[in-house]
Amino acid sequence: MPKPNVKEQLIATSLSLLHSKGFNATSVQDITAAAGVPKGSFYNHFTSKEALGLEVLQRYSERAGELGKALRDPSLTPLQRIQQYFKDFIASNVAMEFDCGCMLGNFSTELSNQVPAIRQQARESFGQSAAALAAVIAEGQRDGSICNTYTAAELAEFVVDAWQGAVLRSKVERSREPLDRYARMMLGRILK
Amino acid sequence: MPKPNVKEQLIATSLSLLHSKGFNATSVQDITAAAGVPKGSFYNHFTSKEALGLEVLQRYSERAGELGKALRDPSLTPLQRIQQYFKDFIASNVAMEFDCGCMLGNFSTELSNQVPAIRQQARESFGQSAAALAAVIAEGQRDGSICNTYTAAELAEFVVDAWQGAVLRSKVERSREPLDRYARMMLGRILK
């Protein structure tokens, strides 16, 4: 069986390490040691730790897009799709024991004013999540199942932002309660 | 005029430096250089950078409590108090040009699973904000001006959590729009 290439090993290792420890608390040495590759090989694949961080954040965002597949499930109503979407993301946080939070949120607070390319990637990822949600919300507004006091875009952006706050708080509390509260408020009050 | 003592200089400098650059991106050397004190003097006052971080977060939380004084203004109705509270915190973020975010949120994402004492301080600070808000919300529920579908505590915790998400996004977008959207949703939909 072919050995996964070194670049892929570095990205896979960093996905877990940077998610758990954060960007600045993790050194290139930590990453190469955990990946079991020589430190020198790092710079054959990445020009800097920031360049690796950007690729890792892109990969993380792609996975978040896959985790959000419920939004594209045609067998569910718009509200059911959003409900399932929340369930899937909450389950993902429960599986991580709330310890890591969302890498997109972590990188946003830690690096937005330090690494322009990471801030730009975070903007795009948030924008993509909001656009995917807005399409479902708009569908629910057309069939009358979702509140239309606000535009679909406005509601979707708020849903995305408030999720980050809920995840941040659940990391501090090491508890799912902020995530469940978020889902109750979104489904019971904001989108209703 | 007496020179402010070295410990106070270190805390004051760190309040700005750790807020702007984050905890792990700032070294003890950065702090002592910015404070204009010898590096060796740091350890006369703090056992570690973590111990300084904790004191800085406590100081930051006290200041946030002072900034939240509108909640205690007896000349305003409960909803007016909350509206003014949002205005004051938004103005504070505008003044910082959205570049730093909330230190409490930054430390929560960066350090919750690294420094137990800082996680504990963050829990307490979030709890204090939520309690102060809950008292005002309960008053508004009694006089019928605030929604009573949820308990005051539940609403207050959600208000606190979602604010962190709005600040995080405003840091990424370098824009006040997420903060204004937050205020619109809270006053127009959640608390209404």
Contacts between the chains, C-beta under 8 A, distances in Angstrom:
chain1	res1	chain2	res2	distance
A	20	B	113	7.0
A	21	B	114	7.1
A	22	B	24	6.4
A	22	B	109	7.7
A	22	B	110	5.3
A	22	B	111	8.0
A	22	B	114	7.4
A	23	B	24	7.9
A	24	B	22	6.4
A	24	B	23	7.9
A	24	B	24	3.5
A	24	B	25	4.6
A	24	B	110	7.8
A	25	B	24	4.5
A	25	B	110	7.7
A	25	B	114	6.5
A	99	B	112	8.0
A	99	B	113	4.8
A	100	B	113	7.1
A	101	B	109	5.6
A	101	B	112	7.5
A	105	B	109	6.0
A	105	B	168	5.8
A	106	B	109	4.6
A	106	B	110	7.1
A	108	B	168	5.3
A	108	B	169	7.6
A	108	B	171	6.3
A	108	B	172	4.8
A	109	B	22	7.7
A	109	B	101	5.6
A	109	B	105	6.0
A	109	B	106	4.6
A	109	B	109	4.7
A	109	B	110	6.7
A	109	B	168	5.7
A	109	B	171	6.7
A	110	B	22	5.3
A	110	B	24	7.8
A	110	B	25	7.7
A	110	B	106	7.1
A	110	B	109	6.7
A	110	B	110	5.3
A	112	B	101	7.5
A	112	B	171	4.8
A	112	B	172	5.2
A	113	B	20	7.0
A	113	B	99	4.8
A	113	B	100	7.0
A	113	B	171	7.1
A	114	B	21	7.1
A	114	B	22	7.4
A	114	B	25	6.5
A	119	B	172	6.0
A	122	B	172	4.8
A	123	B	172	5.6
A	123	B	173	6.4
A	126	B	169	6.5
A	126	B	172	6.5
A	147	B	189	7.9
A	149	B	188	7.6
A	149	B	189	7.2
A	150	B	184	8.0
A	150	B	185	7.7
A	150	B	189	7.7
A	154	B	181	6.5
A	154	B	184	7.9
A	157	B	169	7.9
A	157	B	178	7.3
A	157	B	181	6.2
A	158	B	181	5.7
A	158	B	182	7.2
A	158	B	185	5.1
A	160	B	169	7.5
A	161	B	162	7.2
A	161	B	165	4.2
A	161	B	166	5.2
A	161	B	168	7.4
A	161	B	169	4.5
A	161	B	178	5.4
A	161	B	181	7.3
A	161	B	182	7.0
A	162	B	158	8.0
A	162	B	161	7.2
A	162	B	162	4.1
A	162	B	165	4.8
A	162	B	166	7.6
A	162	B	182	8.0
A	163	B	165	6.5
A	164	B	164	7.2
A	164	B	165	3.9
A	164	B	168	5.0
A	164	B	169	6.7
A	165	B	161	4.2
A	165	B	162	4.8
A	165	B	163	6.4
A	165	B	164	3.9
A	165	B	165	3.0
A	165	B	166	7.0
A	165	B	168	7.1
A	166	B	161	5.2
A	166	B	162	7.6
A	166	B	165	7.0
A	168	B	105	5.9
A	168	B	108	5.3
A	168	B	109	5.7
A	168	B	161	7.4
A	168	B	164	4.9
A	168	B	165	7.1
A	168	B	168	7.1
A	169	B	108	7.6
A	169	B	126	6.5
A	169	B	157	7.9
A	169	B	160	7.4
A	169	B	161	4.5
A	169	B	164	6.7
A	171	B	108	6.3
A	171	B	109	6.7
A	171	B	112	4.8
A	171	B	113	7.1
A	172	B	108	4.8
A	172	B	112	5.2
A	172	B	119	6.0
A	172	B	122	4.8
A	172	B	123	5.6
A	172	B	126	6.5
A	173	B	123	6.4
A	178	B	157	7.2
A	178	B	161	5.4
A	181	B	154	6.4
A	181	B	157	6.2
A	181	B	158	5.7
A	181	B	161	7.3
A	182	B	158	7.2
A	182	B	161	7.0
A	182	B	162	8.0
A	184	B	150	7.9
A	184	B	154	7.9
A	185	B	150	7.7
A	185	B	158	5.0
A	185	B	190	6.8
A	188	B	149	7.6
A	189	B	147	7.9
A	189	B	149	7.3
A	189	B	150	7.7
A	189	B	189	6.7
A	189	B	190	6.0
A	190	B	185	6.8
A	190	B	189	6.0
A	190	B	190	7.2
